[in-house]
Amino acid sequence: MARSNSASPLAPLLLLFLLLFAATDMADAVRSTPITPLIAFLQSLQSAALASLGSSGFDPKVYVDLPLKQDLASTQAAFDALPRVDGVVPAATLQRYVDEYFGAAGSDLVVAQPVDFVAEPEGFLPKVERPEVRSWALQVHALWKNLSRRVADEVREQPERHTLLPLPGPVVVPGSRFREVYYWDSYWSIRGLLASKMYETAKEIVRNLLSLVETYGFVLNGARAYYTNRSQPPLLSAMVFEIYERTGDMEFVKQAVPLLLKEHKFWNSEVHKVTVQDAQGHKHSLYRYNAMWDRPRPESGTIDEESASRLSSAAQRRNFYHQVASTAESGWDFSSRWMRNSSDLTTLATTSIIPVDLNAFIYKMEYDISYFSKIIGDSSTSEKFAAASKARMAAIRSIFWNSDMAQWLDYWLMTNNSEKSQRQEVHHQNHHIFASNFVPLWIRAYGSDGKELDRVVKSFQNSGLLHSAGIATSLTNTGQQWDFPNGWAPLQHMIVEGLANSGSKEARSLAEDIAIRWIRTNYVAYQRTGVMHEKYDVQACGDTGSGGEYAPQTGFGWSNGVALAFLEEFGWPHDRAIDCD
């Protein structure tokens, strides 16, 4: 049965003033980034390929990742001259054309040997005692070589022929169809690289992301020209923090701070910021995902067009495209969390939601900037961001905390269209349970006396999210990949780390139990398949995840990173079984 993300209204509690645009027709006011001639052409090629080849096994991203062998004008002229039958290019003809005029997708990235990789680093995972677990951990460690890339020289020499962006240094990619570096993936890859003692590789990833901030004002979703319309969960400061904690590299911090300030300015701008007034009359700045886009995503253009074909008006389609891109900015693409009707993707309403986890990430950014500014001697900036982080924590506790559930809940925004002003009401919290409801554990958003933490721990234990192989993303099986029964490495890690660092013995014991479940399912799936996976089915140890708009991927950067981070933190004693029970 279809479910609506509705709950009992809390209209008297909060008033929201959107600073960006009138919600009566959000799509009309979206500031879309320009589309380049190359991307527009590749989207035409993508559509032609779907018509020629059919939908079975079709991946639209392949076609916007193809590098041109010749200039765009001659490539496009040759495409226009292809023979067509009823408007469709015969499959064999199209394939010959692609082979002649394009390099393979991903061929403009080349394998780069990490400068700091050794087969078994000194001091690697000292608490991992069981031999087969250690052997597997070394195999996962070795995957950093497989996932390390650098941009080929021709991308810098002829950037107009590539959607790949010319990053200055080597990167670690997630794997499979994700051929370029991605923003929030990189945080967990870095956590694994630090466990692997690969500090220089971790720094290079951050330097590349900082270069994107320097060029675009923010870290893109990924290092492709078609991702310039959105970011991803902002974890750049957290990457810098983890590297500094391991290396003490003050120069690295000094180089990062100006660009962290620039990224904060982007998130604190009208693109993402909303202002909320609570019941006590206090105004709070909070943030939502809001892509600068209202057209089909180039990397998924044919999929978006098919979904939008069910909508009757151009305005509805523009709004849908805006919501799809904004959901991609969240990293949770896709989930019932963002849908008014969990069985209908066209009811995505991400820009009408103030997400718990995004605001936790902004808090972390501000806290980190304050810390970095202090250690480099900029007391004024440190004090400013200390105050900002304190205000952000107050907002999180005031707006998201639900005492009855002992969880932090997203807010849905509902427009009162009868009012002439742009005043809006925060109509309700979303009382449905998602793993994101517990992400504020990661920033210690609970009270200091321990009672609130105890309630959160019990709430989590009773939530239905924890299964035999890890934490489910939600409780609802919609077929979307960020829903039940899939579990994702980032969510396991944030909740586990939050519990482990809370100071509570009970919470740490629970954290270790979750980590054990997750390591086991990763290990057993690896023994069965020979690869690491981007997601896992938490219902059964060793089962991999499924669902969503693309085939399940392997590689896989953040899964590798979290497995190594868990083994570093908790170890694996000789007498603990590793196989599924």
N, C-alpha and C positions, 0 to 999 in steps of 0.2 A: 504494500500500500504506500502511496506517495505520502511523504511527510513534509510539512511546512515548518520552517525554523521559526516558530512563533512561541511566545510564552506570555505569562501574565504581565500586563503593562505596568510600568513604573513611571508613568508620565508625570506625576507630581514631583518626582525627585530631581529631574535634570532638565536643563534647557541647553540646546546646542545651537551655535551660530556658525554656519559654514562660511569660511572665508574665501572659498574658491569660486563656487558658481551656484546658480539657482538650480535646485534639484528637480524642478518641474520638467526640465528637459536637459539632463546632464550631458547627453551626447553632443548637443549643439555647441556647448561651451568648451569642449576638450581642446587643449592646445596640442595638436599633433605635431610630432617632429616630421621634417620633410622626408619623403621617400626618394632615394637616388634612382637615376635611370638604370643602373645595373640591377638593383633589387627589383624594380618594376619589370624589367625584361625577364629576370630569372623566375619571377612569379608567373609570367606568361608561359614560360617553358614548363614550369611545374604543372600548370593546368593542362597544357598540351600532353604532357607525359601521362597524367592520370587518364585523360581521354583515350590515349593510345594503348596503355598497358593495363588499365583496369585497377580496381581498388585493392585487390588481393595482394598483401605484402607490400603495398605502396607506402613509401616514406617520403612525404613532401620535403622534409629538411634536406635530403640529398641534393635537390636541385638548386637550392639557394646557397649551398656550400660549394658548388662547382666553380673552380677557377677557370677563367678564360685563357685560351692559348693565343688568341688574336684580339684586336681591339673590339670594343663593343659594337661599333657601327657595322663592321663587316660580319661579325657573328650574328647580329640581329638581321642583317640583310639576307644571309644564308638561311636563317630560320624562316623568314617570311617567304622565301622562294621554295620551301619544301612542298612537294606535292601532297594534296589532301583529298581524302575521299569522304564526302559529306562533312567537310570541315575538320576531319580527323587525320592526323599524320599517321601512316602505317607504322606499326611498332618497329619493324626492322629498319625502316628509313630513319626514324627518329633516333634509334640507337647508333646508327652509322654517323649521323650528324653530331650527336653528343660525343662520340669517340674522337671525331675529327677536330671539334672546336673547343673541347673542354678537357682539363685534367680531371682526375678522379677526385671525388669529394674527400677532403682531408690531405690531399697530396701537397698542399702548400704549407703543411706542417711537417717537420722532419723529426725523427727520433733524436733526442739529445741525451747523452750520457751524463747523469748527475755528477757534479764534481766531487761530492762528498759521500757518494755511495760506497760502502764496503759490504761484503757478503755477510759478515757478522760483526756489527759494531761493538766496540769495547763498552761494557756495561749495559748491553742490550737486554731488557726485560729480566732483571735479576731475580724477580719473584716467581718466574715461570719455571717450575721444577719438573713437571711431567714431560718426558722426552718427546712424545708425539705432538703435544701442544707446542713445544718449543720449535720442533721441526716445521710445523704448520705456520707458526708466527714468522719464521725466517722466510718461508715461501711468500707470505703476504708482504713482508718487508721488501722482498725482491721485486714485487710488482711495481714499486716506484720507478724502476728502470723502464718497465713497459709503458708507463703512463707519462713519462717525461718527454716533452716536445719543445721545439723552438720554431719560430716563424721562419719560413724559407726566405732567402734573400730576395727572390722576385716579388714578394709581397711589398717590401719596402721600395723596390725599384719601380714597380708598376702597380701601385695600390688600387688604381681604377679598375683593375681586372679581378679583384678579389673582394669578397665580403669579409674575409678574415682581416682583423685589424693588426697592424704591424707593431706588436708589443716589443719592448726592448730586450727582454731576457727570456730564459727558459721557463716553462710552466709545467704544472702537473694537471692533466685533463681527467675528467671523470671516467671516460671509457666509452667504447662502442660508438653510437651515433653522436655522442657529445664529444666532439673532436677538439673543442676549444676550451679555454679556461672559463670556469663559471664562478660567480661571486660567492654565494654562501657555501657552496660545496667546498671552497678552498679552506674555510676555517677548519673543517674536520680532516681534510687532507693534511693541513699543517699540524694538527694535533698528533696525527700518526707520524709525520716526518720528524717531529720533535722526539717522539718515542724511539724513532730510528736513528736519532743523533744526526739528522741531516739538516743542520741549522742553516747552512747557506742556501740550500734549495728552498727552504721555507721563506727565507728573506727575499729570494728572487720572486716568488709568487706575490708577496706583498708589494714589492717594488713595481711589478707589472700592474697591479690593481691601483697603486698610487698614480701611475702614469695615466690611467684612465680618468682618475679624478682631475688630474692636471689638465687633460684635454677636454673633457666633457662636463666637469663639475661634479661628477658622481661616478661611482663604480657601476658599470653596465651589468645587466643580467648575465651577459657573457661577452666574450671578445669578438663579436661579429657586428658588422655595420647595421644589421637589421635589429640589433638589440639596443640601439641608442634611444629608444622610446621609453625605457623603463630600467629600474634597478632591480635589486633583490634584497632579502633581509640583510640589514646593514651590520655586518660583523667585522669590518675592517679594523676598527680599534681593538677588538678582542684578539685579532690575529697579532697585531703589534704587541699587545700586552703579553700574550703567551710566549712570543719570541724573546721579548725583553726579560721576562722572568727566567728563561733558560740561559740566556747569553750575557745579560747585563750590557748590551751594546747601546750605549748612550747616543752615539752618532746616528744609529738607525732610528731611534726615537726622535731625535732632533729633525731629521729629514721628513719624518712622517707627520709631525704635529701640524704644520701649516696646511697640509692636504686633508688631514682629519677635520680641521676647522672648516675647510671648503666643503667637504662632504656633509658636515653637520648643517651648514647653511642651506644646502640643497634640501635636506629632509625637513628643515625648520621653515621652509618657504611655503608659499600658498599652494604648491603642488600637493603637499601631503598633510599640512597642519590644519587642525580644527580646534576651536576653543569651546570648552564646555563649562557651564556654570552649574555647580552642585546645589543641593538643598540649603546649604548654609550661605550661599551667595558667593562662594569662592570660585574664581575662574581658573581653569586648568587647560594647558596646551596638551593636546594629544595628536596622534598621527594615524593615518590610514594609508593603505596602498591605493595608488592612483596613477596609472600609466598615462603617458602623453601620446595617446593613440586611439583611433576610432575606426580602424580598418582591419581586415584579416591580418593576423600575424604572418609575416612572410614565411617563417619556418614551418607554419601549420596552415598555410592559406587555404588549401583545398578543404581541409577539415573544418575550418571556421566557416567557410562559405556554405558547406553542406549543413552545418548546424543552423546557420542564420536563415537558410532557405525556408524554414518553418515560420519565420516571422513575416508579418504582412506589410510593414512599412519600412521605408528607408531609415527613418529616425530610430525605430526599434532595432534595426540591424546595426546601425552605428553605435547605439548604446550597448548592444551585445558585444560587439568587437572591443569596445572600451572596457567592459567588465572582464572579458576573457584575458586581455592583456594585463589588466590590473591584478587578476588572479595569478597570472604567471609571475608578476612581480613579487607576490607573496611566497613563491616557492612551492605552495600547496596547489599545484595544478594537476588535477582538480579535486574538489571535495564538497560534500554536502554542507560543510561549514559555511560556504559562501553562497549557497543556493536557497532561494525562497521555497522551492519545491525540489526535494532531493532526487526526484526521478527525471528532472527536466533541466538540462544544462543551460538552456536559454534563460532560466530564471536566476542566473548568476547576478549577485548584487554586491560585489566586493567593496565598491566605493561607498556603500551605505553601511559599512561595518567598521567599527574601531577595534582593531585586533589586540588582544592581550599581549601576544608575543612580540609584535612589532614595537609596542611601547616599552616592553622590557629591554629590547635591543637598543632603543634610543637612550634609555636610562644608562645602560652599560657604556654606550658611546660617550655620554656626557661624564660619567664617572671616570672613565679611562682618560679622557682629555684633561680633566682636572688633575689626575694623578701624574700624567706625563708632563703637563705644564709646570707642576710643582718641582719635579725632579730636574727639569732643565732650567729652573730659575725664573719662570714667568709667573710670579705670584698673582698678578692681576687676572690673567686668564684662568689660572687655577681656581681662584676664588669665585669667578663668574660661573664656571662650569660646576663647581661644587654646589653652588646655590641652585643651578639648573637641575642637577641630578637629584638634589633633595626635593625640589618642587615636582620633578617627574615621579619620584617614589610616592609622594603624597597623592598625586593624581592617580597612580596605579591603585593605591589602597582605597581611595575615595570612590573611584569610578568603576573599577573592575571587580573588587572583592565582594563575594557573596557569602555572608556569614552563615546562612542556613546550610549551604552546600559545602562550605569550607573550600572553595575553589575560586579562581579568578576567571570571570566570564567575559566574552566579547559582548560589545553593545551593537545593537541594530539601530540605525537612524531612520526615523519615519518623518516625512515632510507633512506639515499641516498646510495643504495648498489653499485653504480658505483665508490664510493670513497674507496680507500684501507684502509684509516684510520677509526677509530671508531667514527669520527665526525658525528653528526647527526643534522638535522635541526628540530626546533620546527615548524611544518608545519602550524598549525593553532590553534586558539582558537575554542572551541566548542560553537557555538552561540546558541545552543538550551538551553531552559530555564529549570532549575532544582531548587529545593529549596536550594540546596547546593550553588548556586550562591550568596545567601544572608547570608550564615553562617558567613562571615567576619564581619558582623554587631556585632556579639558576642564579637569580640576582638577589636572593634572600629577601623577598618581599613580605615575609611574615614578621610578626611582632617579636620583640626581643626577649619576652619572658618564657618562651618555649611552648606555651599552651596552644598558641595558634598553629605552630608547626606540627604539634602532635595531632591536632584536628585535621590538618591538611594531609598528613601521612595516612590517617585512618580513612579520610575521604578518598584518597587515591586507592588504597587497598580495597575499598568497597565500590569503586567506580565501574568495575567491569572491564577496564582497559588492560589489566595485566593478565597475560595468558602464558601457556607453557613455554612459548618461545620468545616472549618479550611483550612490549607495550604496543597495543593496537593504536592506530591513529584516531579512530572514532569507534562508535558502537554500531554504526549503520553500514550495511553492505549495499552500496549503490553501483558497484562496478567501476567506480572512479578509483584511481590509484592512491589517493590520499584519504581513504576511508577503510573501514574494516574489510577484510582481516589483515591488511598490510601493516607491517611495522617498518619504520625507517630509522636508519642509524642516527641522524641528528636528534630526533626526539628521544631515543633511548639515552643518548649521551647527556643532553641537557637535564633531563629529569634525574638520571643517576648521579650526575655530578652535583646537582643541587641537593639531593638527599645526602650524598656522601660528605659534603662540606658543611652541613648544617650544624654540626656539633652534637647531634643526637645519636646515641649508640643504636637506638632502634631504627632510625632513618638510614644510618650507614649500613646496617645489616640488610635492610630492604634493598638498598642500592646494590650491594654485592650480589644479592640473590637475582636481581634483574640482569646484572652484567653477566652472571654465570649462564643464565638462560640464553642471552643474546650471543655470547661467545660459542656456546654449544651449537646453536642453530647455524651460525656462520661456518663453524668447523665441519659439521656433518654435511651441509650443502656443498662445501668445497670438496670434500672427499667423494661425493656423489658426482659432481659435475666438473671439477677441476678449475672452477672460476669463483670469484667473489661476485655477489649480486647487488644491484642497487636497492632492493627491498626484499623483505621476507614475509611469509605468511606466519603470523604469530600463533596460529592454532596448533601447529604441529612442528616439532623440532626437525630442522633440515629441509623444510618446504620453502620454496621461493615465492615471491610475490607476483601479482598479475594485475590486469585491469588497466584502464587509462587509454590514452589516444595513440600510444606507440607500444611496440613489443618490449617486454622486459629487457633491461640492459645489463651488461656485465662489465667488470673491470676491477673494482669500482671504487673510485677515490675515497668517498666519505665512509663507505663500509670498511675499507681497509684501515682508515685512520681511527675509527671508533674501536674496532677490534684491538688494534695495537694499544690504544689509550687505555682501554679497560684492562688489558693484560698487564700494562705497566702499573696501573693503580692497584689492582686487586691480586695479581699473580695467578698462579694455578699450581696448587700443591701436588706432590707425588700421588697422594691417595684419593684425589678427586677424579671421578670418572669424567670422561669427555664425550663419550658416545651418548646418543639419546637413550633414555631409560626404556 
